[in-house]
Amino acid sequence: MCHIDESDHIVNGSTMEVIQTYPFLKSFLAGSVSGTCSTLLFQPLDLIKTRLQNASKNGANRHGIYPLVVQVLKNEKMIGLWRGTLPSIMRCVPGVGMYFSSLHWLQTNYGSSEDPSPFESICFGVLARSFSGATLLPVTVLKTRYEVFIINFFVLREVIKKIFCILNTIGLFSGLIPTLLRDAPFSGIYLMFYTQTKKMVPLSIRENFLNAPINFSCGVLSGIFASALTQPADVIKTKMQLYPQKYNTVPVAVTLVFKDNGVRGFFIGMVPRVVRRTLMAAMAWTVYEQVIRYAGLK
């Protein structure tokens, strides 16, 4: 009996040691899994959003969502809606993994409790997203230009080679400021509302089989609010990444967007972006929470 108990203790101790030794890796892998699922499912919404914003030049935007979808299906077939999926995966999969692993590290080392305060949630979300967003910005530039045929290639190696020829090192980081102004506040606001809305649900309900639907519902509510607030920054980011020579600074981009389309110009593409960002974030967090639960991190 003693020998069996000792073996069980060794096995359990070894399992706990692995969990404690590699939490950063586990959270990265969990985030990457959630990022892959959400990216593949919602890529068409991102493509439609980008093309709507690209079409809004000189006040000439007359394309609604439905006509644009019909145009893509007519000219590029069904697969055209998933154009840009490869660079999106290159950005989102490691990006979401970096975000969740950074967030886990911040919460573990600097969080005051397992239930972070609203202020802590905002700070942790902003810091984690700023790190992943700035690191992977060149891939974001590639994805944005690829979706609107500014870079018209089908082999990844050729795409990367061409973008290096077209853009210099600074060009690869075009739109950095509006990207951070969009993504960092989004993540901070989203995380704050997500954690606070989950607290409103009784613990007895959250811990049973309704856990995943509750996480998804809280994520949807949080995503709608965060996406709407950061929409203007997304428009500026898209313009600067598509046409860095013309929209070379944030003030210039803001001025030109307002001149071409007025206040409305800052909210072009809002519907597909809000739907995509909301559902993508909600799915990413739902999958992430389930994965880390099974991985023993929660």
Helices and strands as residue ranges (DSSP letters): H 2-21, H 23-54, H 65-76, G 78-82, H 85-110, H 118-135, H 137-147, H 156-166, G 171-173, H 176-199, H 203-206, H 211-229, H 231-242, H 250-261, G 262-267, H 270-295
